[in-house]
Amino acid sequence: MIFTGFHPNIYKKDVHTALSFLFLPWNWFKLKKGNNTFKVENWLQNYFTVKYAITFDSGRTALQKAIEATNIRYGDEVLVQAYTCLVVSNAINWAGGKPIYVDINENFNMNVEDLKNKITEKSKIIIIQHTFGKLADLEKIIQVAKEHNLIVIEDCAHTIGTKYKGKLAGTWGDIGMFSFGTDKVISSSRGGALITNHEKLAEKIMELNKKLPESTTKTILQNLCNFPIFYIGKALYDFLYLGKIALAVAQKIGLTGKIIYKKEKACHKLNFYPAKYPNALAKILLNQFTKLAEMNNHRQEISAIYDKILQADKIKKPQLLQNEILLRYTILIDNPQKFIQIAKKKRIILGNWYDSVIAPADKYLNMPGTGYQEGNCPKAEYLAKKSLNLPINKDITYTQAKMIAELINNNL
């Protein structure tokens, strides 16, 4: 079976580390606290050449605390693009801000002209999202921010390692936010971080971080269980459906952690976060750091295969900048659900990020709770109906990428 998501970054060493925390009694006392979180922060400081790096239990917590660190007041507006994840909207609302949705371009990132039109005297923050690893129009957006004295937070949940004019994404704004969730660039199943060179912002972020509780034991264990269960479950997915059944049962009984919970979709807070980043998951992330360049190179190579084979006359392909690194290769195509079903029959699970202006769009989504009003961002609404993700993760071979591209071409 070929997967686009389903925890695509797992290595054997990650599984061994997870098992060591799950089954070795002397490691049980190191689940929450230890040196690994500090090692992660030091790695981030060195990699991005920044003064400060602060870890959190998740990217959504990191974003919420980044917003809170700006001393946001009730009613202050946070400009954020439509075609985004629900947890971004929640982070803004829970920090006390009001999300103002900006339309996007065909590269899935913020439209600068619409941004200008939606700035008011209540505007305080711009969140720049690098969707699927495609870089937003950094220079123009930051120039707008300077003209209106707005704070810039870079949402780098989809990118680690891409440079623009020699400068890493995440270091252009006042604060850079990163996620280490299951389907991100690198993964510890759950985790997040903020980086900055601004002393006052850093002091406030660290102050907020100190007040957070430790991650719950249950949450840590669930996310550790993700590694062996997904690793084995995916390998046995088609073998008498054993893997498929195991993954379903594990989630049903709460043995594994979820990417997003029903209460979050309803815009309700959960009791286990915001929280601090646990030592056990940080240990896994340290191994993921050693694989970052390898995984990013592979993503670029698979992207190049899709770029070469897919028929450009019937498909809108991403226009890649030099050295740009995608998280998912997202095309615009009529009736993406048709291709998802065709691929499924061939044992390929394609991705649906994002099939709604605020995703995931299922029966549990409380769209009014996000503050989005239909028709506010027409381009984002249109592109959400056309988006289809092709996998470029480490497990996708060149042969598989060619097969996927040809499958799409043959069914246009």
C-alpha positions, -999 to 999 in steps of 0.1 A, spaced: 0 0 0 12 35 -8 4 62 17 5 100 15 0 105 52 -2 78 79 29 88 99 53 88 68 85 97 85 91 67 108 125 51 109 134 18 128 155 38 153 124 59 161 105 27 168 133 14 190 134 46 210 97 46 215 97 10 226 126 18 251 104 44 268 73 22 267 89 -10 281 121 -2 300 112 7 336 142 30 341 130 52 312 96 57 327 109 84 349 122 103 319 90 105 299 83 141 308 116 157 319 151 153 307 179 168 286 164 160 253 141 191 251 171 213 257 190 194 230 162 200 205 162 237 214 199 239 209 197 222 176 171 247 164 192 276 175 222 263 156 203 252 125 184 285 121 212 307 136 188 323 160 192 334 196 162 317 210 143 285 205 115 273 227 97 240 225 60 231 231 39 200 231 25 209 196 26 234 168 -9 246 177 3 254 213 34 271 199 12 293 176 -12 302 204 17 312 227 34 331 199 2 352 195 -2 356 233 35 368 235 26 398 214 3 411 243 -27 407 221 -59 422 234 -95 410 229 -107 421 195 -72 426 180 -72 412 145 -49 385 133 -46 383 95 -43 347 83 -49 331 50 -79 310 42 -71 274 30 -56 265 63 -60 241 92 -87 244 119 -60 244 146 -47 277 133 -81 293 137 -84 278 172 -50 291 182 -59 326 172 -93 325 190 -79 309 221 -52 335 223 -78 362 224 -75 374 188 -99 377 160 -90 358 128 -93 379 96 -91 356 66 -71 367 35 -76 351 1 -49 332 -16 -31 329 -50 -28 297 -71 3 288 -52 -19 283 -21 -4 312 -2 -16 346 9 -26 372 -17 -8 404 -10 -35 427 -25 -63 411 -5 -41 414 26 -38 451 20 -76 454 16 -82 437 49 -59 456 72 -77 478 97 -68 499 127 -74 468 148 -49 447 129 -20 435 150 -4 403 135 1 387 101 6 350 100 25 340 69 18 304 60 41 284 37 15 260 24 28 225 14 63 240 17 56 266 -11 71 298 1 48 328 5 56 361 -10 78 370 20 93 403 9 60 419 -1 41 406 29 68 418 53 70 452 36 32 455 42 37 445 78 64 472 83 42 499 67 14 491 92 36 482 122 23 446 123 40 417 139 49 388 116 46 351 126 59 326 101 38 294 101 64 269 90 44 238 99 50 226 63 86 236 58 120 231 75 151 238 54 139 259 24 159 291 18 149 322 0 177 345 -10 200 326 13 178 330 44 158 301 59 121 302 61 111 308 97 138 335 101 121 362 80 94 372 105 95 382 141 87 347 152 90 314 134 66 285 143 73 248 136 53 216 140 66 181 146 33 164 141 27 130 124 26 142 88 50 171 89 86 176 76 100 157 106 80 141 133 80 131 169 42 124 165 35 155 185 55 186 192 62 222 182 86 251 186 91 288 182 123 306 172 131 343 173 159 368 176 137 393 195 147 394 232 114 408 245 93 384 225 116 355 236 113 365 273 75 366 270 74 332 252 96 316 279 75 331 306 44 316 291 62 283 286 72 281 322 36 284 333 25 254 312 19 220 328 39 190 317 24 168 290 1 142 305 15 106 308 -14 94 287 -7 118 258 30 108 258 23 71 258 -3 74 230 22 93 208 50 68 216 27 40 207 21 56 173 56 46 162 55 8 165 18 5 157 20 26 125 53 11 115 39 -25 118 4 -16 108 15 -1 75 38 -30 67 9 -55 72 -18 -32 59 -28 -56 30 -18 -89 47 -52 -103 55 -61 -67 64 -43 -73 97 -25 -39 95 -57 -20 86 -76 -37 115 -47 -31 140 -46 6 131 -83 10 134 -86 -9 167 -56 10 182 -73 43 175 -107 31 186 -95 20 220 -73 51 225 -40 34 222 -26 58 197 -28 96 195 -49 115 169 -38 143 146 -70 163 155 -98 156 179 -136 160 176 -136 187 203 -110 207 184 -132 205 153 -160 219 173 -137 247 184 -136 235 220 -105 233 241 -89 200 252 -76 194 287 -42 180 277 -28 210 259 -13 236 259 16 218 276 53 215 276 72 193 251 80 159 267 115 145 270 106 111 254 93 127 222 122 151 220 145 120 220 128 108 188 130 142 172 167 143 177 170 112 155 146 129 129 170 158 128 197 135 115 174 125 86 162 159 77 185 165 47 180 130 34 142 133 35 142 168 20 165 157 -9 141 128 -15 111 151 -16 128 172 -42 137 142 -63 102 128 -62 87 162 -69 109 164 -100 95 131 -113 59 143 -110 69 176 -126 84 159 -156 56 133 -162 23 150 -153 5 165 -183 6 203 -177 -22 211 -202 -48 194 -180 -32 198 -146 -21 228 -127 13 219 -112 31 238 -85 56 263 -98 88 255 -78 114 280 -69 150 270 -70 158 247 -40 122 248 -28 112 217 -8 76 206 -8 59 186 19 32 173 -5 31 177 -42 -3 194 -47 -19 197 -80 -51 214 -91 -74 191 -110 -111 187 -118 -129 163 -95 -101 153 -72 -124 128 -54 -125 108 -86 -88 104 -86 -87 95 -49 -111 67 -56 -92 55 -87 -59 55 -68 -75 37 -39 -84 8 -62 -47 6 -71 -37 5 -34 -26 42 -33 -40 66 -7 -37 102 -21 -41 132 2 -70 158 4 -52 187 21 -71 210 19 -106 202 6 -121 232 25 -110 267 33 -108 256 69 -98 219 71 -107 192 79 -142 197 66 -163 169 81 -195 167 101 -178 178 133 -163 210 119 -178 241 135 -172 266 106 -190 295 124 -167 289 153 -137 296 131 -150 330 122 -149 323 85 -179 335 64 -187 318 31 -177 340 1 -150 359 20 -121 342 2 -135 330 -32 -102 319 -46 -95 297 -16 -129 282 -18 -124 274 -55 -89 259 -50 -101 237 -21 -124 220 -46 -96 213 -70 -67 202 -47 -51 168 -47 -19 158 -29 6 133 -43 30 117 -18 67 126 -18 77 111 16 107 90 22 89 57 15 79 67 -21 102 51 -47 110 66 -81 90 37 -97 60 44 -75 61 81 -83 61 74 -120 32 50 -116 12 76 -97 19 103 -123 10 79 -152 -22 68 -134 -34 104 -132 -24 111 -168 -43 80 -180 -75 90 -163 -77 127 -173 
